[in-house]
């Protein structure tokens, strides 16, 4: 296999507790720590391991987002990706638009395998991999916890509600990475220096020959109803008494 | 008038409760006409179960041997073939629906809405984002078919008592890909209640410290006739299999009673239990975030408290 393409989305760091803006127009991201979507980091780690086993020759990372997403792409390059593509846009684009943008680079660069995170932890949509494989007319293996490349096929173990499902797919294909696929490596300082010299190509989304619509209109953002802190009991006897009182035991 | 197609989730033999919850969501839309589609190798028994669900007008069976394993790449093109009849296509936001529906939406050239928690109108929906830390209200353009997954924890299953018509569709004309092949499924066989639909759930976390220690969680669950769940940490550590994970990326559940044992309560876990009736937390650490959402909290060593609790329930 020649090329693996990995998507990296810039998102609010998973440790940040997000807040809705006071005018309900969105999420407060000003001054908030941003990171690579954790599932995308796992996707990249998997691609790097495939290359390190000698089963792929080039890893390309791609992001669709603002100019600041170059930071996340540089981190991806420092992790070991060979080159990066930023499809620059300041608007909030839907998963279908993202899938179409990625597809245009699959066609241009003749990609053999795409690995994406199963969902981004901002929108929690869990869509892009499935949409990409649909418009590419190729197999999808979502929620993957294990991936084994066997020539022009792959065996993928998927984490599904009923347990673990194994499917065999023909390549090229799209994989979406689940949490337990691997543990991503830490970036070392010399690699950050080296990453600065790796190629990072920037294209405006509007320069791609793709249909960006249809648009999803966000009307309102609200804080969820919070559960309030309840009562503390001192011992198991008191706990059982409360349970019985509520008819729960 | 909205015409909604609900894609039935099943395991080849039985209808999954997620389908009844998805129908309940569809029925919350004014004047909705609801059809249920069953894609299976043998849909007969599943279709009979689906026809009992109140609010369903018609059950469509699409029987092909290729449909045996509910693979998204196989089912999606068959849905596209019948999509024209409908204004909305819904499936549960389980791994089945999440795998399938974006593929359907992309083939139809529309966006997909994930995890609908409330229907405001036939075009306006609410859904959680950022692990449930914000709720977004979105509007879909009038001309587009609405393809959505339904957050099943937000809906009570629609009741039985109906006898909708069952019809056989003709799916054989749709050409299906052969690039995706089912190999096997590894499930931990259990006679405990199903985690996603159980009225009571007992979950264990990292503090259980081993697979063997998880036995006390199973014992307590047995006493309460509860399903067993786990935090991500407990699954990552290998104490329990992946299908037991509760949280943002695992199962989102809404039992009447949730007992969190040795679970600190990361926001990713809390998002999976927000809709539970009563939350009970047992944790050694009085500062654990789980206590901020628990209705009843007990600061105690779980290895002492849980056996005592089992004893007291005898």
Interface residues (C-beta under 8 A of the other chain):
Chain A: X12 X14 X17 X18 X19 X20 X27 X94 X95 X96 X99 X118 X119 X121 X122 X123 X124 X125 X126 X127 X128 X129 X130 X131 X132 X133 X134 X135 X137 X138 X139 X140 X141 X142 X143 X145 X155 X158 X159 X160 X161 X162 X163 X164 X165 X166 X167 X168 X169 X170 X173 X178 X179 X180 X211 X214 X215 X216 X217 X218 X219 X220 X221 X222 X223 X224 X227 X229 X230 X231 X232 X233 X234 X235 X236 X237 X239 X240 X242 X243 X246 X248 X249
Chain B: X11 X71 X72 X73 X76 X94 X95 X96 X98 X99 X100 X101 X102 X103 X104 X105 X106 X107 X109 X110 X111 X112 X113 X114 X115 X124 X128 X129 X130 X131 X132 X133 X134 X135 X136 X137 X138 X139 X140 X141 X144 X177 X179 X180 X181 X182 X183 X184 X185 X186 X187 X188 X196 X200 X224 X232 X235 X236 X241 X242 X243 X248 X249 X251 X256 X257 X267 X268 X274 X278 X279 X280 X291 X292 X293 X294 X295 X296 X297 X298 X299 X300 X305 X308 X309 X312 X313
